[in-house]
Amino acid sequence: MAITKEKKQTILAKLTEVKDSSESIVFVKFNGMPVKDSTLMRAQLRAEGVGYFVAKKTLMKRAFDGAYEGTMPQLDGEIAVAYSADAIAPAQKIKEYTTKYKNNLAIAGGIFQGVYKDADEMTEIALSFAF
């Protein structure tokens, strides 16, 4: 579905804010997740200081282009970003939810310490800093 130029500018502004205020960003692949579960997950993430935002991949690429080292991971399917001022929280929290919603949610990659990471690297970060 096409979105208006104004809406695209609003989304780009939000993604730029995410880029500027976050210590890490996780690209989250979601598919077929019931609205009830998605709404509950978003509320719980928000309560834990982790934002969650769905945007078009082309707008993500435009907002993040040139801001980080490395190459942006391949983003297939529907993608959201989980982000926080806490460097570890987004990866840890999304990893917890991928266990709960394994058929509907997966880590697709991310940005950690200013460098693009693939899905395996972001999962490793989530696991290595677990308590």
VMD Tcl script that draws the C-alpha trace (Angstrom):
set ca {
  {0.00 0.00 0.00}
  {1.41 3.36 -0.99}
  {1.91 5.96 1.70}
  {1.87 9.70 1.25}
  {5.00 11.79 1.05}
  {4.04 13.47 4.35}
  {3.71 10.10 6.07}
  {7.10 9.02 4.68}
  {8.68 12.20 6.06}
  {7.13 11.49 9.47}
  {8.49 7.93 9.43}
  {11.95 9.15 8.34}
  {11.94 11.68 11.19}
  {11.06 8.91 13.66}
  {13.81 6.64 12.29}
  {16.32 9.50 12.49}
  {15.30 10.05 16.13}
  {15.79 6.31 16.76}
  {19.23 6.46 15.12}
  {20.31 9.51 17.12}
  {19.02 8.41 20.54}
  {19.71 4.66 20.60}
  {22.78 2.74 21.71}
  {21.64 -0.31 19.77}
  {18.96 -1.23 17.27}
  {17.63 -4.70 16.49}
  {15.96 -5.46 13.15}
  {13.01 -7.71 13.99}
  {11.39 -9.94 11.38}
  {7.75 -10.52 12.19}
  {5.15 -12.50 10.31}
  {1.64 -13.60 11.14}
  {1.78 -12.45 14.74}
  {-1.73 -11.96 16.15}
  {-2.57 -8.32 16.94}
  {-3.32 -9.22 20.56}
  {0.16 -10.72 21.05}
  {1.86 -7.88 19.20}
  {0.08 -5.24 21.29}
  {1.00 -7.04 24.52}
  {4.64 -7.41 23.43}
  {4.88 -3.71 22.50}
  {3.46 -2.67 25.88}
  {5.89 -4.91 27.74}
  {8.85 -3.67 25.69}
  {7.83 -0.06 26.34}
  {7.60 -0.77 30.08}
  {11.17 -2.14 29.94}
  {12.50 0.93 28.12}
  {12.65 -0.62 24.66}
  {10.91 1.05 21.73}
  {9.39 -0.92 18.84}
  {8.57 0.66 15.50}
  {7.47 -0.78 12.15}
  {8.62 0.97 8.98}
  {9.26 0.25 5.32}
  {12.71 -1.21 4.66}
  {13.47 1.42 2.03}
  {12.89 4.15 4.61}
  {15.10 2.31 7.13}
  {17.88 2.12 4.55}
  {17.52 5.81 3.76}
  {17.55 6.84 7.44}
  {20.49 4.63 8.44}
  {22.57 4.91 5.24}
  {26.13 5.99 5.99}
  {25.54 6.33 9.72}
  {27.12 3.01 10.72}
  {30.14 0.89 9.80}
  {29.77 -2.23 7.71}
  {26.92 -3.36 5.52}
  {23.28 -3.38 6.51}
  {22.11 -6.99 6.89}
  {19.71 -8.47 4.36}
  {16.20 -7.62 5.55}
  {13.60 -10.00 4.15}
  {9.91 -9.94 4.96}
  {8.19 -7.55 7.34}
  {10.69 -5.69 9.52}
  {10.43 -3.60 12.67}
  {13.13 -1.97 14.77}
  {13.55 -2.45 18.51}
  {15.74 0.21 20.09}
  {16.87 1.62 23.41}
  {19.41 3.88 25.08}
  {20.52 0.67 26.85}
  {22.94 -1.09 24.50}
  {21.95 -4.63 25.46}
  {18.22 -4.40 26.26}
  {16.78 -4.51 22.72}
  {18.69 -7.68 21.78}
  {17.91 -9.39 25.09}
  {14.21 -8.54 25.12}
  {13.61 -9.46 21.48}
  {15.52 -12.73 22.00}
  {13.14 -13.53 24.89}
  {10.14 -12.88 22.64}
  {11.57 -14.94 19.77}
  {11.50 -17.90 22.15}
  {7.87 -17.22 23.06}
  {6.73 -16.45 19.49}
  {9.20 -18.63 17.56}
  {6.94 -19.03 14.52}
  {6.18 -15.30 14.25}
  {9.28 -13.39 15.37}
  {13.01 -13.51 14.61}
  {16.09 -11.33 14.93}
  {17.12 -10.26 11.41}
  {20.24 -8.33 12.43}
  {20.95 -5.02 14.05}
  {23.32 -2.25 14.98}
  {25.60 -2.55 18.01}
  {28.32 -0.06 18.99}
  {27.97 1.73 15.65}
  {28.46 -1.40 13.54}
  {25.92 -3.40 11.54}
  {25.57 -6.98 12.79}
  {23.88 -9.98 11.21}
  {21.22 -12.10 12.94}
  {23.72 -14.55 14.46}
  {25.89 -11.75 15.87}
  {22.89 -9.97 17.43}
  {21.65 -13.23 18.93}
  {25.13 -13.86 20.36}
  {25.12 -10.37 21.92}
  {21.73 -11.08 23.52}
  {22.94 -14.40 24.92}
  {26.41 -13.32 26.04}
  {25.11 -10.52 28.23}
  {22.25 -12.52 29.76}
  {22.11 -12.68 33.53}
}
mol new
graphics top color blue
foreach p $ca { graphics top sphere $p radius 0.5 }
foreach p [lrange $ca 0 end-1] q [lrange $ca 1 end] { graphics top cylinder $p $q radius 0.2 }
display resetview
